């Protein structure tokens, strides 16, 4: 598919997601990075959002729990251009009953070319990058062109 440029604005919309046994790790990471996170809009699934909001004292837009569709809600927002960064602490050693949803979320993040961090080390690299607080042009699928080419007579 052909691509086009799309901006990631200076203030990012950051989705924060964590599997159950990774929630304390995400909470600790977010607390350590509260100052930088406070300059961006935060989004999270289910109980992760409530825990982060309490720990950080920051507003977190909360979707429903991941296994109940929250992962898919965030994926939809990625495809609509409303989520700029995905911080998703998942546990590679635990089987997840909603594994297809998790894979779909990660696939959408890759397809729409947004930064993804899956553990504290990669999240540290993302949050400390100079790009986190500046504009950035990324290539995204040019869906309008795709439809136009397929429906041309």
C-alpha atoms as one frame of an Amber mdcrd trajectory, in Angstrom:
protein
   0.000   0.000   0.000   1.221   3.488  -0.780   1.840   5.813   2.125   1.491
   9.465   2.946   2.996  11.669   5.619   1.044  12.351   8.796   2.134  14.423
  11.773   2.659  13.367  15.333   2.176  16.625  17.186   4.385  17.998  19.952
   1.948  16.863  22.634   1.280  13.186  22.093  -1.704  10.973  22.837  -0.096
   8.083  24.718  -1.881   4.772  25.340  -0.744   2.874  28.437  -1.671  -0.806
  28.636  -0.425  -3.619  30.884  -1.241  -7.242  31.489  -2.273  -7.971  35.076
   1.099  -8.996  36.493   2.769  -6.119  34.599   0.503  -3.405  36.033   2.829
  -2.725  39.017   5.786  -2.439  36.616   3.899   0.041  34.411   2.738   1.957
  37.481   6.333   2.257  38.724   7.583   3.280  35.274   4.843   5.891  34.850
   5.491   7.318  38.318   9.190   7.659  37.477   8.243   9.458  34.247   5.305
  11.470  35.613   6.770  14.848  34.669   7.116  13.981  30.978   3.804  12.108
  30.890   2.030  15.158  32.363   2.729  17.078  29.140   0.803  14.564  27.031
  -2.748  13.160  26.934  -2.950   9.717  28.542  -5.240   6.836  27.594  -5.472
   3.379  29.162  -7.528   0.228  29.349  -9.669  -0.736  32.330  -8.110  -1.032
  35.745  -4.741   0.095  34.402  -6.226   3.542  33.811  -7.730   3.797  37.293
  -4.477   2.699  38.934  -2.397   5.131  36.880  -4.754   8.022  37.520  -4.558
   7.405  41.260  -0.770   6.961  41.308   0.034   9.892  39.039  -2.644  12.364
  40.001  -3.146  12.973  36.268  -6.255  12.644  34.122  -6.291   9.343  32.216
  -8.970   8.658  29.607 -10.116   5.131  30.405 -11.429   2.530  27.980 -12.952
  -0.757  29.101 -10.832  -3.684  30.253  -8.560  -5.160  27.589 -10.153  -8.636
  27.477 -13.610  -7.048  27.238 -12.694  -4.938  24.206 -10.402  -2.198  25.525
  -7.485  -3.416  23.401  -9.746  -3.165  20.353 -10.918   0.313  21.373  -7.319
   1.517  21.507  -6.594  -0.222  18.203  -9.500   1.639  16.612  -8.151   4.949
  17.949  -4.731   4.120  16.477  -6.297   3.517  13.051  -8.229   6.805  13.353
  -4.994   8.680  14.101  -5.985   9.483  17.687  -3.221   7.528  19.487   0.396
   8.505  18.791   2.399   6.195  21.080   1.626   2.784  22.582   3.275   1.739
  25.844   2.163  -1.863  26.309   3.821  -3.889  29.045   2.880  -7.458  28.227
   4.138 -10.628  29.808   5.803 -12.976  27.319   5.614 -15.865  29.797   1.875
 -15.787  30.512  -0.713 -17.131  28.071  -3.467 -14.597  27.527  -7.067 -15.614
  26.833  -7.446 -12.514  24.648  -4.206 -13.109  22.716  -5.861 -12.421  19.314
  -6.863  -8.955  20.573  -3.314  -8.274  21.759  -1.861  -9.333  18.419  -4.398
  -7.176  16.586  -3.458  -4.166  18.712   0.251  -4.647  18.039  -0.424  -5.193
  14.325  -2.367  -1.925  14.101   0.398  -0.033  15.892   2.894  -1.388  13.355
   0.594  -0.768  10.374  -0.038   2.849  11.383   3.633   3.396  12.191   3.434
   4.587  15.782   6.151   4.050  18.392   5.571   0.981  20.576   7.318   0.074
  23.813   6.717  -3.343  25.335   8.892  -3.179  28.457  10.507  -0.595  30.758
  13.750  -0.405  28.754  12.029   0.330  25.439   9.621   2.709  27.187  12.598
   4.579  28.673  14.060   4.982  25.185  10.735   6.277  23.832   9.966   8.690
  26.672  13.490  10.166  26.738  13.759  10.593  22.981  13.814  14.241  21.862
  11.010  13.260  19.453   8.562  12.639  22.306   8.148  16.389  22.792   8.459
  17.568  19.216   6.558  17.191  15.983   7.395  14.231  13.789   6.324  13.242
  10.288   5.587   9.535   9.899   4.488   7.485   6.923   1.026   5.962   7.247
  -1.089   3.944   4.808  -2.778   6.225   2.256  -6.207   4.665   2.583  -7.937
   7.401   0.561  -5.665   6.702  -2.420  -6.169   2.958  -1.954  -9.962   3.334
  -2.167  -9.729   5.753  -5.083  -7.570   3.301  -7.080  -9.928   0.397  -6.350
 -13.126   2.239  -7.223 -11.919   4.056 -10.364 -13.904   3.142 -13.436
